């Protein structure tokens, strides 16, 4: 049970021993673990307790007494308050090094595996990179205005943001303009969030509305779009209810120029938030998989065809499998639009027991690529050797499930972990994207 703030111990000077996977400093005081926001390994800090619990305590840095070499001044004026970033006080080069070290630790500790070689970490521009985001909206009576942005660190309240340095500048520099317009709406208290979607070109903002906007509300939103360069959509129910305001419909797409592919998508579709890093991710995945004109390749959790379509440029045939029928429909349209005929798509729930009657489970493949959600690819692993897969590239957004799956692939199914490495898809956050190459 937590104590009340009146019982918190006084500030204390400590040495920081490590950095957690969430980007918090770690120390021990009288044998008890303390997680310290804003602290880095090797630093001596004065911490201020924020929460006392039975098994561990929480604190934040009150003063840095001896700084780590990798400490830098955060660019964002809201860092430390906004929960969107955890690592802006760490140099970007050190951030990805820490993520690579964290990946190594998880693979060894959870997966009991070590790659034969480490891939050079993938990085891209660390600022203004984010083209996909969900922003909270709330009118705060005590502040007398509307807020737009992310939640406060370890708090359910929205942070009072003026700008965001990781969002694409099209949105990151216009948070106040968004808030000011929402403030004028008759339904300002019925707009809980805004979803941002952006590819190579236009920026779409989807306003989630709990009440139908009045005609004058739509006029104000259209004025905002014209003034700031947004294309505005409304959503009053599920994703099927998303619709553009009059004259606002636009086609979203992004290109993979090294593979001669353009991928169209809807505002609600999953796409990687970091476009330039995604391009480098696709390049590296194809280099590792090395498909040739005799290879039949299986792409599981294929989505819109982010990997499937580039693979189809270099393979005898590619089969993409995805659980979302809408994404499969758009993947087929993307293949047709790009003039790719050596690719087929199937709908299947890859996180449940697979049917041996599915057409693609009765085929043979030499190589495979999987890019599962955080929960991993456990349900499909046993199928890979049955289908003849000799080389596998695994793209992961959560190191713990990659490590769990790597354990099974290596220690049960007979694959070797040839290479692995981290990718900084989300600079300044603790999120770790990674890639691994397995061979039989």
C-alpha positions as CSV (number, residue, x, y, z in Angstrom):
1,X,0.0,0.0,0.0
2,X,1.3,3.5,-0.9
3,X,1.8,6.1,1.8
4,X,0.3,9.6,1.6
5,X,2.6,12.4,0.4
6,X,2.9,13.6,4.0
7,X,4.9,10.4,4.9
8,X,7.4,10.6,2.0
9,X,11.0,10.5,3.1
10,X,13.2,13.6,2.6
11,X,15.4,14.0,-0.5
12,X,18.6,11.9,-0.5
13,X,21.8,11.7,-2.5
14,X,22.3,8.4,-4.4
15,X,24.4,6.7,-7.1
16,X,22.4,5.5,-10.1
17,X,23.3,1.9,-11.0
18,X,21.4,1.1,-14.1
19,X,18.7,2.2,-16.6
20,X,15.4,0.2,-16.8
21,X,13.7,-0.7,-20.1
22,X,11.2,2.1,-19.4
23,X,14.0,4.7,-19.3
24,X,14.1,5.2,-15.6
25,X,17.2,5.3,-13.4
26,X,17.6,2.5,-10.9
27,X,19.2,2.5,-7.5
28,X,18.9,0.7,-4.2
29,X,18.5,2.3,-0.8
30,X,18.9,0.0,2.2
31,X,18.3,-2.9,-0.1
32,X,15.0,-1.6,-1.6
33,X,14.8,-0.8,-5.3
34,X,14.0,2.8,-6.3
35,X,13.1,3.9,-9.8
36,X,14.2,7.4,-10.5
37,X,12.7,9.5,-13.4
38,X,15.3,11.6,-15.2
39,X,18.4,9.8,-13.9
40,X,21.1,8.0,-15.9
41,X,23.5,5.2,-15.0
42,X,26.7,6.4,-13.3
43,X,25.2,9.6,-12.1
44,X,25.1,11.0,-8.6
45,X,21.8,12.7,-8.0
46,X,19.6,14.1,-5.3
47,X,16.3,12.4,-5.6
48,X,12.9,13.4,-4.4
49,X,10.5,10.5,-3.5
50,X,7.2,10.6,-5.3
51,X,5.7,7.3,-4.2
52,X,6.4,4.6,-1.6
53,X,5.3,1.0,-2.2
54,X,5.8,-2.3,-0.5
55,X,8.2,-3.8,-3.0
56,X,9.8,-0.7,-4.6
57,X,9.8,3.1,-4.4
58,X,9.5,5.8,-7.1
59,X,11.3,9.1,-7.2
60,X,12.4,11.9,-9.6
61,X,15.7,13.8,-9.9
62,X,15.7,17.0,-7.8
63,X,19.3,17.9,-8.8
64,X,22.1,16.2,-10.9
65,X,25.3,16.3,-8.8
66,X,27.5,14.4,-11.2
67,X,26.2,14.1,-14.8
68,X,26.7,11.1,-17.1
69,X,28.7,11.8,-20.3
70,X,25.6,11.0,-22.4
71,X,23.4,13.5,-20.6
72,X,22.1,16.4,-22.9
73,X,19.7,19.2,-22.4
74,X,16.2,18.1,-23.5
75,X,15.0,20.0,-26.6
76,X,11.3,20.0,-25.5
77,X,10.3,22.5,-22.9
78,X,7.6,20.0,-21.7
79,X,10.1,17.2,-21.1
80,X,9.6,15.7,-17.6
81,X,5.9,16.7,-17.5
82,X,4.7,15.1,-20.8
83,X,4.7,11.3,-20.8
84,X,5.3,11.1,-24.6
85,X,9.1,10.9,-24.2
86,X,11.3,9.3,-21.6
87,X,14.8,9.8,-23.0
88,X,15.3,13.3,-24.3
89,X,17.9,13.9,-21.6
90,X,20.1,11.2,-23.3
91,X,22.1,11.8,-26.5
92,X,20.4,10.1,-29.4
93,X,23.5,8.0,-30.1
94,X,23.5,6.8,-26.5
95,X,19.7,6.1,-26.7
96,X,20.1,3.5,-29.4
97,X,23.1,2.0,-27.8
98,X,21.1,1.5,-24.6
99,X,18.3,-0.1,-26.6
100,X,20.8,-2.5,-28.3
101,X,22.1,-3.4,-24.8
102,X,18.6,-3.9,-23.6
103,X,17.8,-6.2,-26.5
104,X,20.9,-8.2,-25.8
105,X,19.9,-8.6,-22.1
106,X,16.4,-9.7,-23.0
107,X,17.5,-12.3,-25.6
108,X,20.0,-13.8,-23.2
109,X,17.8,-13.7,-20.1
110,X,14.4,-14.6,-21.5
111,X,15.3,-16.4,-24.7
112,X,18.5,-18.1,-23.6
113,X,19.9,-17.2,-27.0
114,X,22.7,-15.0,-28.4
115,X,23.0,-14.0,-32.1
116,X,26.1,-15.0,-34.0
117,X,26.5,-11.3,-34.9
118,X,25.0,-8.0,-34.0
119,X,23.5,-5.8,-36.7
120,X,24.4,-2.2,-36.7
121,X,21.5,-0.3,-35.1
122,X,19.2,1.5,-37.5
123,X,18.5,5.2,-36.9
124,X,17.1,8.1,-38.7
125,X,16.4,11.8,-37.9
126,X,15.4,11.8,-34.2
127,X,13.2,15.0,-34.3
128,X,9.9,15.7,-36.0
129,X,9.7,12.1,-37.2
130,X,6.3,11.0,-36.0
131,X,3.6,10.9,-38.7
132,X,1.1,8.7,-36.9
133,X,-0.3,9.6,-33.4
134,X,-3.3,9.7,-31.2
135,X,-3.7,13.0,-29.4
136,X,-5.9,13.5,-26.4
137,X,-8.3,16.5,-26.2
138,X,-9.8,17.9,-23.0
139,X,-11.3,21.2,-21.9
140,X,-9.9,22.0,-18.5
141,X,-12.1,24.3,-16.5
142,X,-9.4,25.3,-14.0
143,X,-7.1,26.3,-16.8
144,X,-9.9,28.0,-18.7
145,X,-8.9,26.5,-22.0
146,X,-8.7,23.3,-24.1
147,X,-5.6,21.1,-24.1
148,X,-4.4,18.9,-27.0
149,X,-1.5,16.4,-26.7
150,X,-0.3,13.5,-24.7
151,X,-0.8,12.5,-21.0
152,X,1.4,13.7,-18.3
153,X,4.1,11.3,-17.2
154,X,2.6,8.6,-15.0
155,X,-0.7,10.5,-14.8
156,X,-4.1,10.3,-16.5
157,X,-4.3,14.1,-17.0
158,X,-3.4,15.7,-20.3
159,X,-0.1,17.6,-20.3
160,X,-0.4,21.3,-21.0
161,X,1.6,21.4,-24.3
162,X,2.4,24.3,-26.5
163,X,4.3,22.2,-29.1
164,X,5.8,18.7,-29.6
165,X,9.3,18.1,-30.9
166,X,8.8,14.5,-32.0
167,X,5.5,15.0,-34.0
168,X,6.0,16.0,-37.6
169,X,6.1,19.8,-37.6
170,X,2.9,20.0,-39.6
171,X,1.2,19.0,-36.3
172,X,3.8,19.4,-33.6
173,X,4.1,23.2,-34.1
174,X,0.3,23.7,-34.3
175,X,-1.1,22.2,-31.1
176,X,-2.2,25.6,-29.8
177,X,-4.0,26.3,-33.1
178,X,-5.8,23.0,-32.8
179,X,-6.8,23.7,-29.2
180,X,-7.9,27.3,-30.0
181,X,-10.3,26.0,-32.7
182,X,-11.7,23.3,-30.6
183,X,-12.3,25.8,-27.9
184,X,-14.7,27.7,-30.2
185,X,-16.8,24.6,-31.0
186,X,-20.3,24.0,-29.5
187,X,-19.2,20.4,-28.9
188,X,-15.8,21.2,-27.4
189,X,-16.5,18.8,-24.5
190,X,-17.4,16.1,-26.9
191,X,-14.1,15.8,-28.8
192,X,-12.0,13.3,-26.8
193,X,-9.2,12.7,-29.3
194,X,-7.6,13.5,-32.6
195,X,-5.8,10.9,-34.7
196,X,-3.0,12.1,-37.0
197,X,-2.2,10.2,-40.2
198,X,0.4,11.2,-42.7
199,X,2.5,9.7,-45.4
200,X,4.7,11.4,-48.0
201,X,2.2,14.2,-48.6
202,X,-1.0,15.5,-47.0
203,X,-1.7,15.4,-43.3
204,X,-5.1,14.0,-42.2
205,X,-6.6,14.7,-38.8
206,X,-9.5,12.6,-37.7
207,X,-11.6,14.3,-35.0
208,X,-13.3,11.7,-32.7
209,X,-16.7,13.3,-31.9
210,X,-19.2,12.0,-29.3
211,X,-21.9,14.4,-30.7
212,X,-22.7,15.5,-34.2
213,X,-21.0,18.9,-34.9
214,X,-23.3,21.8,-35.8
215,X,-23.0,23.4,-39.3
216,X,-21.1,26.3,-37.7
217,X,-18.7,23.8,-36.1
218,X,-17.9,22.3,-39.4
219,X,-17.3,25.8,-40.9
220,X,-14.7,26.5,-38.1
221,X,-13.0,23.2,-38.7
222,X,-12.8,23.8,-42.4
223,X,-11.3,27.2,-41.7
224,X,-8.7,25.5,-39.5
225,X,-7.9,23.0,-42.3
226,X,-7.4,25.7,-44.9
227,X,-5.3,27.9,-42.6
228,X,-3.0,25.2,-41.3
229,X,-2.9,22.8,-44.2
230,X,-4.8,19.9,-42.7
231,X,-7.4,17.6,-44.3
232,X,-10.1,17.0,-41.7
233,X,-12.2,13.9,-41.0
234,X,-14.8,13.1,-38.4
235,X,-15.4,9.8,-36.5
236,X,-18.6,9.4,-34.5
237,X,-18.4,5.6,-34.0
238,X,-16.1,2.7,-35.0
239,X,-13.4,3.0,-37.7
240,X,-16.1,2.4,-40.4
241,X,-17.7,5.8,-39.4
242,X,-14.6,7.8,-40.4
243,X,-15.6,10.3,-43.1
244,X,-14.0,13.5,-44.6
245,X,-15.6,16.9,-44.1
246,X,-16.9,18.3,-47.5
247,X,-14.1,18.7,-49.9
248,X,-11.5,17.3,-47.5
249,X,-11.0,13.7,-48.9
250,X,-7.5,12.9,-49.9
251,X,-5.5,9.8,-50.8
252,X,-2.7,9.0,-48.3
253,X,0.4,7.0,-49.4
254,X,4.1,6.6,-48.8
255,X,6.8,5.4,-51.1
256,X,9.6,2.9,-50.7
257,X,11.9,4.4,-53.4
258,X,14.6,1.7,-53.3
259,X,12.0,-0.8,-54.3
260,X,9.9,1.1,-56.7
261,X,6.8,0.8,-54.6
262,X,4.1,3.2,-53.4
263,X,1.7,2.1,-50.7
264,X,-1.7,3.7,-50.2
265,X,-3.5,3.6,-46.9
266,X,-6.6,4.9,-45.0
267,X,-6.3,7.2,-42.0
268,X,-7.2,4.4,-39.6
269,X,-4.8,1.8,-41.1
270,X,-1.7,0.7,-39.2
271,X,1.5,2.2,-40.7
272,X,4.8,2.8,-39.1
273,X,5.1,6.1,-37.3
274,X,8.6,6.9,-38.6
275,X,8.6,6.9,-42.4
276,X,12.4,7.3,-43.0
277,X,13.2,4.6,-40.4
278,X,10.6,2.3,-42.0
279,X,12.4,2.7,-45.4
280,X,15.7,1.6,-43.8
281,X,13.9,-1.2,-42.0
282,X,12.5,-2.6,-45.3
283,X,15.9,-2.2,-46.9
284,X,17.6,-4.2,-44.2
285,X,14.9,-6.9,-44.0
286,X,15.2,-7.6,-47.7
287,X,19.0,-7.6,-47.5
288,X,19.0,-10.1,-44.7
289,X,16.3,-12.3,-46.4
290,X,18.0,-12.0,-49.7
291,X,15.1,-13.3,-51.9
292,X,15.9,-14.4,-55.4
293,X,14.0,-15.4,-58.6
294,X,13.6,-19.0,-57.4
295,X,12.3,-18.2,-53.8
296,X,8.7,-18.5,-52.7
297,X,8.4,-16.1,-49.7
298,X,5.7,-16.1,-47.0
299,X,5.0,-12.7,-45.3
300,X,3.0,-13.2,-42.1
301,X,1.2,-10.2,-40.5
302,X,1.6,-8.5,-43.8
303,X,-0.7,-5.6,-43.3
304,X,-0.9,-3.3,-46.3
305,X,2.1,-5.0,-48.0
306,X,4.9,-2.9,-46.4
307,X,7.3,-5.9,-47.0
308,X,5.2,-8.0,-49.3
309,X,5.3,-5.7,-52.3
310,X,9.1,-5.0,-52.2
311,X,9.6,-8.8,-51.8
312,X,7.5,-9.4,-54.9
313,X,10.0,-7.3,-56.9
314,X,12.7,-9.9,-56.2
315,X,11.0,-13.2,-55.7
316,X,9.4,-15.9,-57.7
317,X,6.2,-15.5,-55.7
318,X,5.1,-13.9,-52.4
319,X,2.2,-14.9,-50.2
320,X,1.0,-12.3,-47.7
321,X,-1.3,-13.3,-44.7
322,X,-3.1,-10.9,-42.5
323,X,-6.0,-11.1,-40.0
324,X,-7.7,-7.8,-41.0
325,X,-9.8,-8.3,-44.1
326,X,-9.8,-4.5,-44.8
327,X,-6.0,-4.4,-44.8
328,X,-5.8,-7.4,-47.1
329,X,-8.2,-5.7,-49.5
330,X,-6.0,-2.6,-49.6
331,X,-2.9,-4.7,-49.9
332,X,-4.3,-6.4,-53.1
333,X,-5.2,-2.9,-54.4
334,X,-1.6,-1.7,-53.7
335,X,-0.2,-4.7,-55.5
336,X,-2.4,-4.0,-58.5
337,X,-1.5,-0.3,-58.5
338,X,2.2,-1.2,-58.5
339,X,1.8,-3.7,-61.3
340,X,2.8,-6.7,-59.2
341,X,1.3,-10.0,-60.2
342,X,3.6,-12.4,-58.4
343,X,1.8,-11.9,-55.1
344,X,-1.2,-13.3,-53.4
345,X,-3.0,-12.4,-50.1
346,X,-5.0,-14.4,-47.6
347,X,-7.1,-13.5,-44.6
348,X,-6.3,-15.5,-41.5
349,X,-6.2,-15.0,-37.7
350,X,-2.5,-15.7,-37.0
351,X,-2.9,-15.5,-33.3
352,X,-5.2,-18.5,-33.0
353,X,-4.9,-22.1,-34.0
354,X,-4.4,-22.2,-37.8
355,X,-6.3,-24.5,-40.1
356,X,-4.4,-27.0,-42.1
357,X,-7.1,-26.5,-44.8
358,X,-6.1,-22.9,-45.5
359,X,-4.6,-22.8,-49.0
360,X,-1.3,-21.2,-48.0
361,X,-0.7,-23.8,-45.2
362,X,-0.5,-26.5,-48.0
363,X,2.2,-24.7,-49.9
364,X,6.0,-24.7,-49.6
365,X,8.1,-21.6,-49.0
366,X,11.9,-21.2,-48.9
367,X,11.9,-18.0,-46.9
368,X,9.6,-16.1,-44.6
369,X,9.2,-12.7,-43.0
370,X,7.1,-12.1,-39.9
371,X,6.2,-8.7,-38.4
372,X,3.7,-9.5,-35.5
373,X,2.1,-7.2,-32.9
374,X,3.5,-6.9,-29.3
375,X,2.0,-10.3,-28.4
376,X,4.5,-12.0,-30.8
377,X,4.1,-14.9,-33.3
378,X,3.9,-17.9,-31.0
379,X,0.9,-19.5,-32.8
380,X,2.7,-19.6,-36.2
381,X,6.2,-20.7,-35.2
382,X,5.6,-24.5,-35.5
383,X,4.3,-24.0,-39.0
384,X,7.5,-22.5,-40.3
385,X,9.6,-25.7,-40.6
386,X,6.5,-27.6,-41.8
387,X,6.2,-25.2,-44.7
388,X,9.9,-25.6,-45.6
389,X,11.1,-22.2,-44.4
390,X,14.9,-22.2,-44.3
391,X,15.5,-18.5,-43.7
392,X,13.4,-16.2,-41.5
393,X,13.5,-12.5,-40.8
394,X,11.5,-11.6,-37.6
395,X,10.7,-7.9,-37.1
396,X,9.6,-7.2,-33.6
397,X,8.1,-4.2,-31.7
398,X,8.5,-5.9,-28.3
399,X,11.8,-7.5,-27.2
400,X,10.3,-9.8,-24.6
401,X,8.1,-11.7,-27.1
402,X,10.9,-11.8,-29.6
403,X,13.1,-13.4,-27.0
404,X,10.3,-15.9,-26.1
405,X,9.8,-16.8,-29.7
406,X,13.6,-17.0,-30.4
407,X,13.8,-19.5,-27.6
408,X,11.4,-21.8,-29.4
409,X,12.8,-21.2,-32.8
410,X,16.4,-22.0,-31.7
411,X,16.0,-24.4,-28.8
412,X,13.0,-26.5,-30.1
413,X,12.6,-26.0,-33.9
414,X,16.2,-26.2,-34.9
415,X,16.8,-22.6,-36.3
416,X,20.0,-20.7,-35.6
417,X,19.9,-17.0,-34.6
418,X,22.3,-15.6,-37.2
419,X,21.9,-11.9,-36.5
420,X,19.9,-9.4,-34.4
421,X,19.8,-5.7,-33.8
422,X,17.8,-2.8,-32.5
423,X,16.1,0.0,-34.5
424,X,15.1,3.4,-33.2
425,X,11.6,3.6,-34.6
426,X,10.6,5.9,-31.7
427,X,13.5,8.1,-30.7
428,X,13.4,9.7,-27.2
429,X,11.0,6.9,-26.0
430,X,11.8,3.6,-24.3
431,X,10.2,1.7,-27.2
432,X,12.5,-0.8,-28.8
433,X,11.9,-2.1,-32.4
434,X,14.3,-4.9,-33.5
435,X,15.1,-7.4,-36.2
436,X,16.4,-10.9,-36.1
437,X,17.6,-13.4,-38.8
438,X,17.1,-17.1,-38.3
439,X,18.3,-20.0,-40.5
440,X,17.9,-23.8,-40.6
